[in-house]
Amino acid sequence: MTASRQLETETPAPAQSPAAPPVEGRPTDPIKQPAQPLSADGGYDYAAMYGQMTSGNFIVPAVNIKRIGAAYLRREVDYPTDEPSGTVIVDPKAHYLYYVLGKGRAIRYGVSVGKEGFGWSGTAEVHFKREWPDWYPPEEMIERRPDLKPELAELQSGMGMKGGPDNPITGRAMYLWQNGKDTLYRIHGTNEPYSIGHNASSGCIRMIVQDVIDLYQRVPVDGRVVVLGPAKKITDGETEVE
């Protein structure tokens, strides 16, 4: 494989509005391909991309991007792949998630994964999606983290935490299933944005809230997700890992 190369230009994906089925939980909203804000010099306007925003009944706080490695901020990159456009590809070792645009390009987001890395790889689908979902920690986690108990309440599906900014899943979640069964892995936001680029979560794929909201608009229910294994080698024009 040829050595990786620095991108000469980084242009955002053009705004598109392809026909697509409604997103579950937002039946009036079609799948969108939002354009990325640009600054006056033509670069990415990260202050706008990661600034404070309102989502539903909640305020998403601004992110101090100086505390996050520049490589983990959202951007469009070269990404040759045989996967069709619209596919989500997760590279746990590199702490990147790619949304394939096609024609050798993708939007790259930084992510964090479990403390021991990501324990599952393969192909899945987004079985359903939720905005500001309730969180139901497994009993094993509650036993391991008794400090969580005061924060939990009896909800419609058991002991959990009501959806909101203090909930560890935060603003969006996409639930990954394989062969008709729940993998128990999710792509979701985090209220610990400065963990991005590290192995820091309990096992799911975590994103900056502003990023997961952006991705959520692009990915339909039944969308294809590929999680790379540890031996997979990729290059996106800026990085190369194996």
N, C-alpha and C positions, 0 to 999 in steps of 0.2 A: 504494500500500500504506500502511496506517495506520502511524503512528509506533509504535515499540516502547514497551512499558510495563513497569514493575517489577512482579514478581509480589508479590501481597499475602501469599500463603501458599505454602509449598513443602512439600507433603506427599509422603511416599514412596509408591511403588507398593505396593499390597497384596500380601501373599504369595499366590501362586497355584501350582497344580500341574496345569496342563493336560496332557491326554494328548499325547504326542509321541514320535517315534522315539528310540531310545537314541543317545547321543553316541558317535561313534567313539572308541575308546580307553577309554571308560568304559561298557561295555555294560550294566551293571546300574543306571546312573543315568539317570532321565528328565530332560528339559529342565525347569529350575526357574525360578521368578520370585522370587528371594530378597528378603525385605523389607529395607529399609535401617535400620540401628540409629539409634535416637532418643535424645537426651539428656533429662535430667529436665525441661527447659523446653519440650520438644516439637520442638526443632530437630534437625538432623542431628548424630549423635555421630561426628564426624570422627576423634576419637582411636581409636574402635573400628573405623571403616571403613578407616582407613589404619594401624592398629597392626600389630605383629608377628603373623604367622600361620604356621601349618604347612601345607604343601601336599605331599602325597606324602612323599618322603624328605627334603624340603628345608624350610628356614626362610626365609620371606620377611621381610626386615627392615622395621621401621616406617619410615614416611615423615614427614619434618618438614614438615607442611603449611604452616608459615609461609614456607617457601621456594618455595611454589607459589602462583600467583595464585588468589585465592578463586574466581574465575569458572571455573577449570579443575577444580575439585573436583566429584565426582559429585553430581548432584542431579536431581530431577524438575522439569520445566519445561513451560510451555505451548508446544506445537509443532504448529500446524495443518499438515496435510499430506494429500495424497491417497494416500500410500503406506499399505498395509495394516499392521496391528499385527504386530510381529515383524520388520519391516524394519530394517536398519541403514543409516543415512544418514551419510556422512562429508562434512564441510565443511572441506576442507584450509585454505582461506584464513583461516577463523575459528579453526582448530585445535580443532574440536569433532567428536565422534562422537555420534550420537543413536540410541537404541534406541526405536523407535516403540511406544508402549503402546496407542494408539488413543484415540478421543474427545478429540483435540486435545492429548494429553499425550505426553511422551517422557522417557526418562532421558538426561541429557546428561553426557558424559565429556570431559575434556580430552585432547588428543593432540598429538604432535609429528609432523612430516612431513619430507621431504627438504630439504636445504639450498637447493635451487632451487625449493621448493614441491613439489607432487605432480604428477608428469608424466602421469597418466592419469586420465580421468574416464569415467563410464558406469555400466552396470549389470553386476553379477557375481553369482556365487553362492559360498557357502562349500562348496568341493568336499570338503575334509576338515579335521579338527581334530587338534591334538596337544597333549599335556601335557608340559612340560619337553622339548621336541624338540631333537634334535641340530641344529647349525647348520653349513651348508655355504656358506662365502663363495664367490662367483664368482671365477674366475681373475683377472679384471680388478681386483677388489678386493685380492686377494693381491699382485698386481704393484704396485698403488698403495700398499698398506700392508704392506711386507715385515716390519714389526714383529709382524704377526699370525702369521707362520710358526712361531715357537717354541710358540705356544699351540694349534696344530693337530695332529691325529693322524689316522692312517688308520682310518676308520670304515667301516661297512657300505656306505655310498654314496659313499665317496671321502674326501678330506681335509676334516676338519671339527673341530668342537668338541663334545664330549659335552654332553648336556643338563644344566642346572643353573643356579644363581644367577649364575655368572660368564659364562654364555653370553649373548650380546646379545639373544637372543629371549626368554630367561627362561622364565616359568612356563606360558604358553599361546600358541598360534598358530592362526590361522584362515587358510586358504589360498584365495585368490580366483581363480576360474576364470571364463572367459567363452566361451560357444559351444563348450564342450568343450575349451578350451585354457587352459593356465596363464598368467595375466597376469604372474606373477612378483612380484605384490604380496601382502603379508601384513598382517593385523592381529595384532600381537603385543605382548608386554610389553617393558619396558626396564629395565636396571639403572642407568639414568641418569634417575631420575624428575624431576629438576629441569630437564630439557630440555623438559618438557611445556609447550605453549603457544608453542613456537618451531619454526623450521625447522632441525632439527639432525641428523636421521637420514640414513641412506644412501638413503632413498626409500620405505620401507614406513611403515605407520601404526602408531606406537608409543604404548603406553598405560602408565600406572602399573600395576605387577604386580597390586595389589589390585583395580584396575578391570578389567583384562583377565580376571581370574579370575571376577569378577562377570558380565561380559558373556558369557564362554564358557558359563556355565551357562544362559543365556537363548537362545542362538542355536543352532539345529539345523544339522546337515549339510544342504546344499541351501538354507540360509537366504539370503534376498535381501539384497544389499548395493548401495547406490547411492552413488557418489562424485560429488559435485557439481563442475561445472566452474567456472572463475574468474569467469564473468559471472553466475552464479546468485545471486539475491537471496533471502534467507530472514530470517525473524524468529522468535524463540522466546520472546517475551514479556519477555526481558531484554536481548537484543542484536539488532542489525540490521546486516547486512554485505552488500556486493555486490562 
